[in-house]
Amino acid sequence: MRICAIGLRGIPDVMGGIETHCEQLYPRLASMDTTFDITVIGRAGYVSPGRFGNVRVVSVWAPRRKALETLIHTPLALLYARLFLHPHVVHLHAIGPGFFAPLARLLGFRVLATHHATDYDRPKWGRFGRWFLKTGERMIARFASDVVCVSGSIEASLAAEYPERKDRYCTIRNGVSTEAKPAAADNILEKLGVTPRGYILAVGRLDATKGFHELVRAFKSATPNGLKLVIAGGGPDGDPYAAELKRQASPDIVFAGALPAALVRTLYANAALFVHPSHMEGFALVVLEAIAADAPLLVSRIAPHLELSLDPGCYFEAGSVEELSERLATGDFERLRPARRTEILAEGSWDRIAERHHAILINRDRPRPRKPRARVEQEVSIHAP
């Protein structure tokens, strides 16, 4: 079976939740079933053609503008797949690329879609952007053979909005690798001017929905026991939010930029506390990564975070700078290690996640149960003895 993944910037070592998801998923799928021939179509400028283990990686041109990348790259990637790769299945990632699910079907592909987040809720998008993303969600609900949701809250929202095909939706949460090791700590910690257990860490794209501006305000108010704040993650070139956030940099507030995964694991492993103040997520991989590193953590009380069933003390109200400041000021972080760590890591096994995707892919021809019509049920009940 030839499978083609579209919608991500690329793999390996391209920062982003979808990219990490794909980097972990596809090599496992290819190892699990040697009949799978998997190709990732990445975006030129992020990846170079080659192989990542047993997965082929190709690049197709895309403009480096956030408003145009998905809009232009996705149809080009689908046409490239039709002309040169001839896949049986196209796996579309995120609702932006999902806009082109009808085109994928028209080109003769079976479509598997993964719904990573309700991106139309992000304030950075204007009217057209929100319409495009909302329509993309509707297109995968209507045209995808199966839709994988990375959290139960996304599946519930999708089923409420588009109930007619809810038997084709399922939840497969993001996972975390416990095998990957951090890089040597000395160089990156020295470069950032921090020491082991001497900083609070946040990781993610510099986007307003991540709440990093609120974390910076809370940190300045709390001044927690001489600790520094390190924020690892990048933002689009020229983005006004990212630029304004970076202006808050000081000797105690360090912006590390986008870092390779091994260096980010080093930061998790040496942090006094990991904080994720996000207002919206699909299912936050960075929280799972912090748990895998056994870091104490404090996360916003939003539905995807609540699905992890962390200890109550690990949550704070999203957007509450005052509560977050009070929690940081205590300096009492060691008790914020999740008691369910072992169970969470077992539930987030990428091997198990790959097995569930494999089951969806190989069961493509299995007939789905049909619900009997109400009139037929009524006739049966009337004539039953």
Legacy VTK file of the C-alpha trace (Angstrom):
# vtk DataFile Version 3.0
C-alpha trace
ASCII
DATASET POLYDATA
POINTS 385 float
0.000 0.000 0.000
1.396 3.369 -1.008
0.662 6.109 1.534
1.400 9.787 1.078
1.392 12.307 3.961
0.538 15.937 3.194
-0.018 18.937 5.446
3.183 19.051 7.490
6.255 21.173 6.881
8.479 18.105 6.944
10.523 15.641 8.962
12.863 15.178 10.759
13.683 17.893 13.301
11.159 20.440 12.061
9.626 22.105 15.094
5.865 21.729 15.439
3.293 19.399 16.942
2.174 17.933 13.605
5.772 17.453 12.510
6.659 15.637 15.749
3.531 13.506 15.383
4.525 12.437 11.866
8.178 11.903 12.753
7.137 9.389 15.398
4.243 7.750 13.535
5.409 6.951 10.022
8.679 5.078 10.695
6.756 2.849 13.100
4.013 2.203 10.547
6.582 1.333 7.869
8.354 -1.066 10.255
5.096 -2.609 11.402
3.945 -3.480 7.876
6.563 -3.978 5.172
3.845 -3.707 2.506
3.524 -0.002 3.361
5.443 2.400 1.118
5.235 5.768 2.903
6.196 9.150 1.454
6.053 12.477 3.286
5.651 15.502 1.005
7.235 18.380 2.900
7.585 22.054 2.060
10.689 23.325 0.313
12.720 25.452 2.678
12.011 23.165 5.624
13.252 19.818 4.288
15.532 18.345 1.658
14.625 15.264 -0.394
15.946 12.003 0.990
14.987 9.298 3.428
14.204 9.336 7.118
14.817 5.725 8.047
12.243 3.687 6.113
10.182 6.741 5.068
10.792 8.693 1.866
10.789 12.494 2.168
10.259 14.739 -0.843
9.839 18.501 -0.992
7.440 20.561 -3.055
7.665 24.338 -3.364
5.622 26.484 -0.966
5.632 30.245 -0.336
7.068 31.244 3.035
4.008 33.243 4.100
1.646 31.886 6.743
-1.453 32.923 4.812
-0.354 31.171 1.610
1.726 28.122 2.610
-1.139 25.673 3.050
-3.327 27.228 0.356
-0.701 26.764 -2.355
1.382 23.830 -1.146
-1.454 21.359 -0.541
-2.914 21.287 -4.093
0.618 21.237 -5.548
1.482 18.283 -3.290
-1.683 16.424 -4.320
-0.892 16.927 -8.009
2.706 15.813 -7.408
1.383 12.701 -5.671
-0.950 11.942 -8.596
1.731 12.424 -11.265
4.742 10.827 -9.592
3.819 8.770 -6.502
0.421 7.194 -7.289
-0.561 6.552 -3.647
-3.535 4.464 -2.619
-4.058 6.623 0.489
-3.418 10.311 1.118
-3.114 11.217 4.802
-4.035 14.881 5.243
-2.874 16.549 8.445
-4.853 19.481 9.914
-8.004 21.186 8.714
-6.218 23.693 6.461
-4.985 20.962 4.094
-8.337 19.274 4.718
-9.911 21.978 2.550
-8.565 20.015 -0.416
-10.044 16.647 0.594
-12.534 16.840 -2.334
-9.621 17.367 -4.746
-7.847 14.345 -3.249
-10.959 12.242 -3.802
-11.355 13.596 -7.339
-7.774 12.515 -8.059
-8.703 8.984 -7.032
-7.167 8.769 -3.562
-8.655 7.323 -0.450
-8.387 10.067 2.210
-7.432 9.635 5.847
-7.470 12.932 7.736
-6.097 13.843 11.156
-7.782 16.761 12.926
-5.066 18.321 15.086
-6.794 21.486 16.361
-9.657 23.911 15.765
-7.265 26.394 14.176
-10.075 28.744 13.122
-10.330 29.795 16.774
-6.866 31.360 16.678
-7.130 35.175 16.742
-4.359 35.633 14.155
-6.682 34.634 11.324
-8.866 37.144 9.533
-12.287 36.503 8.063
-11.013 34.609 5.020
-8.603 32.513 7.092
-11.318 31.471 9.530
-13.701 30.632 6.661
-10.986 28.601 4.911
-10.165 26.588 8.052
-13.793 26.042 9.038
-14.548 24.875 5.506
-11.523 22.571 5.689
-13.013 20.949 8.776
-16.312 20.477 6.951
-14.523 18.971 3.941
-12.733 16.295 5.964
-15.975 15.489 7.791
-17.695 15.016 4.439
-15.010 13.538 2.159
-12.476 11.676 4.329
-12.948 7.929 4.669
-11.790 8.190 8.292
-11.016 11.136 10.557
-8.568 10.740 13.437
-8.969 13.335 16.206
-6.016 13.898 18.534
-8.266 14.525 21.546
-11.684 13.477 22.752
-12.795 17.102 22.891
-12.082 17.520 19.168
-14.038 14.361 18.325
-16.988 15.491 20.466
-16.996 18.906 18.775
-16.773 17.355 15.308
-19.574 14.875 16.044
-21.811 17.674 17.334
-21.149 19.815 14.236
-21.268 17.040 11.622
-23.180 14.124 13.181
-24.154 12.424 9.937
-20.725 10.723 9.574
-19.662 10.408 13.202
-19.153 6.649 12.813
-16.057 7.566 10.782
-14.478 9.667 13.564
-12.206 8.267 16.261
-9.860 9.638 18.914
-6.194 8.662 18.858
-4.323 11.005 21.161
-0.790 12.179 20.523
1.976 10.179 22.115
5.433 10.637 23.512
8.691 8.792 23.001
10.389 7.567 26.170
13.361 6.206 24.220
14.730 9.510 22.899
17.554 10.890 25.008
18.490 14.507 25.761
21.687 16.030 24.401
24.577 16.873 26.697
23.418 19.625 29.015
26.518 21.745 29.400
26.560 23.562 26.078
22.897 24.549 25.746
22.492 25.562 29.408
25.679 27.606 29.303
24.631 29.216 26.039
21.305 30.276 27.544
22.914 31.424 30.784
21.005 29.023 33.053
21.854 26.204 35.442
20.144 22.883 36.217
16.943 23.528 38.236
17.629 27.230 37.862
14.857 28.073 35.391
11.185 27.754 34.546
10.574 26.419 31.043
7.882 26.954 28.417
7.962 25.374 24.956
5.889 26.131 21.876
5.232 28.329 18.882
5.211 32.048 19.694
1.492 32.467 19.138
-1.015 34.470 21.192
-3.117 31.381 21.952
-0.152 29.836 23.781
-0.448 32.472 26.508
3.277 33.195 26.751
2.617 36.923 27.193
0.600 36.060 30.308
3.383 33.798 31.553
5.893 36.643 31.153
3.626 38.996 33.147
3.099 36.389 35.862
6.831 35.681 36.047
7.700 39.371 36.401
5.149 39.722 39.176
6.227 36.583 41.030
10.053 36.890 40.818
10.308 33.223 41.934
13.401 32.635 44.095
15.998 33.854 41.624
14.829 31.500 38.859
14.970 32.509 35.218
12.292 31.997 32.570
13.252 30.210 29.340
10.819 30.141 26.396
11.844 27.759 23.597
10.091 28.138 20.272
9.997 30.243 17.150
7.497 32.432 15.362
6.951 33.448 11.737
9.286 36.092 10.363
7.792 39.538 10.837
5.018 38.315 13.128
4.035 41.261 15.374
3.074 39.101 18.371
6.392 37.236 18.365
8.298 40.500 17.941
6.462 42.172 20.838
6.993 39.128 23.049
10.737 39.045 22.351
10.973 42.689 23.391
10.306 41.432 26.929
13.678 39.660 26.922
15.992 40.452 29.845
18.761 38.717 31.786
16.004 36.773 33.576
13.708 36.151 30.578
15.436 34.170 27.823
14.031 33.395 24.370
15.853 30.313 23.138
14.305 30.227 19.658
13.501 27.031 17.768
15.808 24.240 18.904
16.467 20.651 17.771
14.427 18.060 19.650
17.411 16.665 21.592
18.226 20.119 23.006
14.593 20.698 23.987
14.652 17.365 25.845
17.715 18.649 27.701
15.777 21.744 28.756
12.857 19.615 29.996
15.185 17.359 31.985
16.890 20.250 33.790
13.923 22.567 34.395
12.721 23.425 37.895
9.196 23.673 36.449
7.529 23.330 33.066
4.604 25.712 32.407
2.117 25.483 29.532
-0.319 28.421 29.759
-2.087 27.718 26.455
-5.683 28.802 25.804
-6.307 26.216 23.079
-4.701 22.972 21.970
-5.496 19.918 19.978
-3.533 17.727 22.357
-0.318 19.287 23.603
2.710 17.159 22.757
4.937 19.450 24.808
3.066 18.516 27.986
3.622 14.817 27.284
7.294 15.510 26.569
7.645 17.299 29.911
5.980 14.366 31.669
8.343 11.935 29.924
11.281 14.001 31.223
9.802 13.794 34.750
9.595 17.571 35.037
7.232 19.206 37.546
4.504 20.901 35.566
1.806 23.525 35.725
-0.695 23.682 32.839
-3.808 25.637 31.993
-7.191 24.139 32.807
-8.434 23.507 29.255
-10.212 20.416 27.924
-7.245 18.697 26.190
-5.070 19.131 29.304
-7.858 17.825 31.534
-7.948 14.623 29.450
-4.570 13.745 30.985
-6.202 13.577 34.459
-3.234 15.217 36.187
-3.232 15.961 39.898
-5.535 18.946 40.622
-2.570 21.015 41.778
-1.003 20.800 38.303
-3.735 23.003 36.826
-4.416 26.740 36.889
-7.159 28.778 35.242
-6.272 29.678 31.647
-5.687 33.416 31.302
-5.429 34.072 35.041
-2.145 35.961 35.404
-2.834 36.467 39.099
-3.287 32.753 39.870
-0.267 31.795 37.791
1.850 34.439 39.517
0.809 33.138 42.922
1.689 29.583 41.931
5.112 30.610 40.606
5.872 32.683 43.699
5.604 29.676 46.022
8.661 27.985 44.555
7.147 24.695 45.756
7.413 22.780 42.491
8.582 19.289 43.378
5.069 18.211 44.374
3.854 19.054 40.867
5.168 15.831 39.333
2.082 13.905 38.080
1.204 10.840 40.159
-0.165 9.168 36.992
3.115 9.548 35.087
3.546 5.815 34.392
-0.053 5.405 33.203
0.106 8.533 31.043
3.281 7.354 29.312
1.781 3.899 28.716
-1.362 5.477 27.219
0.844 7.695 25.048
2.934 4.887 23.571
3.697 5.680 19.924
3.812 1.944 19.224
0.210 1.641 20.371
-0.738 4.740 18.370
0.878 3.288 15.247
-1.041 0.036 15.758
-4.337 1.918 15.830
-3.477 3.812 12.638
-2.451 0.536 11.012
-5.827 -0.975 11.887
-7.616 1.941 10.220
-5.498 1.662 7.077
-5.791 -2.102 6.552
-9.525 -2.234 7.356
-10.367 0.146 4.543
-12.654 -2.347 2.785
-14.504 -3.553 5.856
-18.213 -2.668 5.501
-19.513 -0.319 8.149
-22.685 -1.286 10.026
-25.831 0.359 8.742
-28.422 1.658 11.152
-31.902 0.274 10.383
-34.520 2.800 9.407
-37.045 3.773 12.052
-39.942 2.579 9.809
-38.455 -0.906 9.479
-37.902 -1.135 13.234
-41.536 -0.143 13.758
-42.785 -2.861 11.364
-40.676 -5.496 13.099
-42.133 -4.561 16.474
-45.678 -4.654 15.109
-45.361 -8.138 13.610
-43.271 -9.653 16.390
-45.085 -12.427 18.289
LINES 1 386
385 0 1 2 3 4 5 6 7 8 9 10 11 12 13 14 15 16 17 18 19 20 21 22 23 24 25 26 27 28 29 30 31 32 33 34 35 36 37 38 39 40 41 42 43 44 45 46 47 48 49 50 51 52 53 54 55 56 57 58 59 60 61 62 63 64 65 66 67 68 69 70 71 72 73 74 75 76 77 78 79 80 81 82 83 84 85 86 87 88 89 90 91 92 93 94 95 96 97 98 99 100 101 102 103 104 105 106 107 108 109 110 111 112 113 114 115 116 117 118 119 120 121 122 123 124 125 126 127 128 129 130 131 132 133 134 135 136 137 138 139 140 141 142 143 144 145 146 147 148 149 150 151 152 153 154 155 156 157 158 159 160 161 162 163 164 165 166 167 168 169 170 171 172 173 174 175 176 177 178 179 180 181 182 183 184 185 186 187 188 189 190 191 192 193 194 195 196 197 198 199 200 201 202 203 204 205 206 207 208 209 210 211 212 213 214 215 216 217 218 219 220 221 222 223 224 225 226 227 228 229 230 231 232 233 234 235 236 237 238 239 240 241 242 243 244 245 246 247 248 249 250 251 252 253 254 255 256 257 258 259 260 261 262 263 264 265 266 267 268 269 270 271 272 273 274 275 276 277 278 279 280 281 282 283 284 285 286 287 288 289 290 291 292 293 294 295 296 297 298 299 300 301 302 303 304 305 306 307 308 309 310 311 312 313 314 315 316 317 318 319 320 321 322 323 324 325 326 327 328 329 330 331 332 333 334 335 336 337 338 339 340 341 342 343 344 345 346 347 348 349 350 351 352 353 354 355 356 357 358 359 360 361 362 363 364 365 366 367 368 369 370 371 372 373 374 375 376 377 378 379 380 381 382 383 384
